[in-house]
Amino acid sequence: MQRDALDVIAIGRASVDLYGQQIGTRLEDSASFAKSVGGCPTNISVGTARLGLRSALLTRVGDEQMGRFIREQLVREGVSVEGIVTDPERLTALVLLSVEDEGVSPMIFVRTDCADMALSEADVDEAFVASARAIVVTGTHFSRSNTEAAQQKAIRIARQHGRKVVFDIDYRPNLWGLAGHAEGFERYVKSDFVSAKMRQVLPDCDLIVGTEEEIKIASGVDDVLGALKAIRAVSSAAIVLKRGAMGCIVYEGPVSDDLEDGIVGKGFPIEIYNVLGAGDAFMSGLLRGWLGGESFETAATWANACGAFAVSRLLCAPEYPTFEELQFFLENGSKYRALRKDEAINHIHWATTRRSDVPLLMAFACDHRVQLEEIVRRVGADDSKIETFKVLAVKAAARVAGGRSGYGMLLDEKYGRSAMFEFARHDFAWLGRPVEQPGSRPLRFEFSQDIGSQLVDWPVDHCIKCLCFYHPDDPPELKAEQQEKLRALFDAARKVGRELLVEIIAGKHGALDDGTIARALEELYALGIKPDWWKLEPQASTGAWAAIEAVITRNDPRCRGVVMLGLDAPADELQAAFQATANVPVVKGFAVGRTIFGNAAEKWLAGAMSDEQAVADMAERFRQLTDAWLAAHGRKAA
């Protein structure tokens, strides 16, 4: 079978890391944990993919939720999962970690008979390995006979096909049975057995990478310079010595008596926040330069920069930079030694690592609370029926979407909990959830003004939606209060890792001209608020849309875009408004509610329409709008 060419395949550990979120405390006292993929080769596969290489992972994962999480996350990152074998008998490995002190991170490896350590020669497909320009073998997988045989087979295939072999020494004494369960952070225990295993690998390598301790264990020599010379005696590979905050040195040819006599990349003085995973980020940057044809000086500089990102942030793979982020840092630097505090860099990181691409969004907005309460009172129904009605709305939207991309919904917490469960049963592209107190001006949040605490239990792929009645000509006191609320919401969204949609309605509290909304957005951007989406009312002219697009492009070219709201407008008016955005690329779709559900709500809540009739009515109205949007933007109607 013909395969797409890969740049690199990493082989070995695949785990789920559970990071204690309380910094400066013992693992015993960690109260909550953040989940991410982990394991040296898994991290490298993500890091290199983010930097633009075509990467893959060769490993095993369990046939359970954590194994599926690793596979799904790698797909999101653009990593090939062709080489991942699902093991029906073993569990995916786990690692529990905490940041206790600067450079001190206790960790527990939960790897008893885990899936990745069952990797075998049979899992190593010749055509798959030969499709990559390079493979990365890792130290831990030489600790057992079956995993050693698998990596040796991959090395033989790579050599036979003229591919490069990279050895990340990745020495964890705990994983060789040389330290207790509580000593997962231990970096060096001398072992002749381990050294003998690793020395067998050295002659077949083109690139060998390790810390001072790892260079010593791989060679069996107790001093760094002697270790380097011992490696050079059996291998012509380029040797990269990682030295933490001191950067790295690359030795291409003979190793002299001067340890500093090598190629040194530019270093970066960075506050050390968490050292775990920094070496894997380093390797990712090094491979991006090396396989990209850059000089070792440039590759080492990129490696050092990627390592700097990792030590300045909490997690491993999720914190690694994208190529755009890396280049921005190299060109502009940062005024912060703690890169996690740099808003410009953090925004690039956020915007270039979003979970999915949403180039088109046609959303059925059923997050209304006050409007449906008014209908309930008018027809003499009970508020409890609103929850059931919203479930019907989801079924209507799903009937139109049919599992295709570009469809979404807005649902609320007050009446939409059951609807969210129904939503999860279907394949939608997007869900937004409101946080504003309906009708509030100045803006207030619905359930608590401590907005951050509300967002922690949200699913990671739910988008925060906030409506603000904001006009650029509002009185200064009102404007300042609303701006403060929106900035607090933006900060909370970034802290908990949720996307944010800000809805601005200005027309209800002031005159609209071609520059009104553009001025409003400019003011919010000036505060550092960069939502993932804007939701805006239809504009009266192409000039108004052009002004809006110019503001967004100037302030945040990585913004996902604008969706248009409906304001209960008749369908024909909305269709005309859709047509007005045909040549406005920043407008990606619409989020319309009452135009779709208004008729069904009145009749169903009054008992004059059956469930199926309500679903059919809403589905037809939603379909008409989606067809109109697609037609206006030159796409085939559904």
Buried (B, 14 or more C-beta within 10 A) or exposed (E): EEBEEBBBBBBBBBBBBBBBBBBEBEBEEBEEBBBBBBBBBBBBBBBBBBBBBBBBBBBBBBBBEBBBBBBEBBEBBBBBBBBBBBBEEBBBBBBBBBBBEEBEBBBBBBBEEBBBBBBBBEBBBEEBBBBBBBBBBBBBBBBBEBBBBBBBBBBBBBEEEEBBBBBBBBBBBBBBEBBEEEBBBBBBBEBEEBBEBBBEBBEBBBBBBBBBBBBBBBBBBEBBBBBBBBBBEBBEBBBBBBBBBEBBBBBEEEBEEEBEEBBBBEBBEBBBBBBBBBBBBBBBBBBBBBBBEBEBBBBBBBBBBBBBBBBBBBBBBBBBBBBBBBBBBBEEEBEBBBBBEBEBBBBBBBBBBEEEEBEBBBBBBBBBBEBBBEBBEEBEBEEEBBBBBBBBBBBBBBBBBEEBBBBBBBBBBBBBEBBBEBBEEBEBBBBBBBBBBBEBBBBBBBEEEEBBEBBEEBEEEBBBBBBBBBBBEBEEEBBEBBBEBBBBBBBBBBEBEBBBBBBBBBBEEBEBBBBBBBBBBBBBBEEEBBBBBBBBBBBBEBEBBBBBBBBBEEBBEBBBBBBBBBBEBEBEEBBBBBBBBEEBEBBBBBBBBBBBBBBBBBBBBBEEBEEEBBBBBBBBBBBBBBBBBBBBBEEEEB
